Amino acid sequence: MKIKETYQHPDEFGYYGKFGGAYIPEMLHRNVEELKNRYLEIMNEASFRKEFQKLLHDYAGRPTPLYHAQRLSKQYGTTIYLKREDLCHTGAHKINNTIGQILLAQRIGKQRIIAETGAGQHGVATATVCALKGIECIVYMGEKDIERQAPNVARMNMLGATVIPATSGSQTLKDATNEAIRDWINNPHDTHYIIGSVVGPHPYPDMVTRFQSVISEEMSKQLLEKTGHELPHYVIACVGGGSNAAGAFYNFLDELAVQLVAVEAAGHGIDSGLSAATTQLGKPGVLHGSKSLVMQTEDGQVVEPHSISAGLDYPGIGPLHAHLYNSGRAKFLSATDDEALAAAFELAKLEGIIPALESAHALHALKLLKFNKADKVVICLSGRGDKDLATYMKHL
């Protein structure tokens, strides 16, 4: 069933329903306006599309497999497919977006790249494409995340990036983003900020979603090939800021027969004070350049989030996801640290696949939903678990 009004794209001011927009300091107006005015034109150029598709195929390793997880399917009495973003070059879906943005940055004449990272996957993906194109790369990363994601820090250093620790606040993703924005304000003329998720001022949420939409585009084709039908019954993805979920949902947003399921990080429990379940705990506010749902106190101070997974440790959510939650288009669930760990060990033992801790949150949804045997359930396995082995080892 189709609906007339699309969920896929924001309006001309960058709003998905009540959420989005561009709340930025004066110093950044020129950069953001240039992006807003040019991103669609550049992305639609034949030469851009050709180079983007070639790099996705030859460099990132797309299309990624849609794997029928037979033992996991038997466990839950349904048909489960894993979209294997963990098999992308660099180990996660993040490379889809960084390839797109580095090509865009080149076309608008930027010679210096900055990025923020939590789990380190976006930092690695940004450092990777900067090395590929010979462009200077600065990555901001919370000091706490630097400690718990040491393998990815080593990768970024080996790729030639400069990793700068964020030492304020909770020393995690929010604080890394703050530092990256400060850098951009101080270097507006030569620098492009490659935001890693569907957050930030318009046009970033839409631009990142479009680059990640290759995930659901491939899903449709692969499902058609495997089952004779291009629509799944469920698409499940973890959500922090939400780029893998935005990409996994994109082609199905206006197909109301497809149930979209987003899984947030409940940390020690939604009401524990140590959580990152934004839709449950947040209220409308402005964070990092856009209006969305934000975990905040009564007087508007951002509440420090917590998750065992560095990539979901964020006190907000992308405006598209806030709209999907507010409108009821997507179902939002949550998984605690312990539930995510249990889901990760289950997948490892049943299918021989060790997922990233972020992806493990999505897997926990299998215990929370009721499926029919004939349902086609697609889970976006957004990243691999190599970077999280130190955490997993503590729980063996």
Protein Blocks (a to p, Z undefined) as FASTA:
>chain_A
ZZfbdfkbccfkopahjbgcjdddfklmmmmmmmmmmmmmmmmpmklmmmmmmmmmmmno
pacdddddfklmmmnopacddddfklpghhiaklmmmmmmmmmmmmnopabdcdddfklm
mmmmmmmmmmmnopacdddddfklmmmmmmmmmmmmmnopacdddfehjlpaklmmmmmm
mmmmmmmmlpccddfbfedjdfklmmmmmmmmmmmmmmmmmmmmmnopabdfbdcdddfk
opmmmmmmmmmmmmmkbccdddddekjojklopacbfklmgccddeehiacdddddfkop
acddddfblklmccbdcfklmmmmmnomaccddddfklmmmmmmmmmmmnopacdfklmm
mmmmmmmpccdfklccddddfbcfklmmmmmmmmZZ
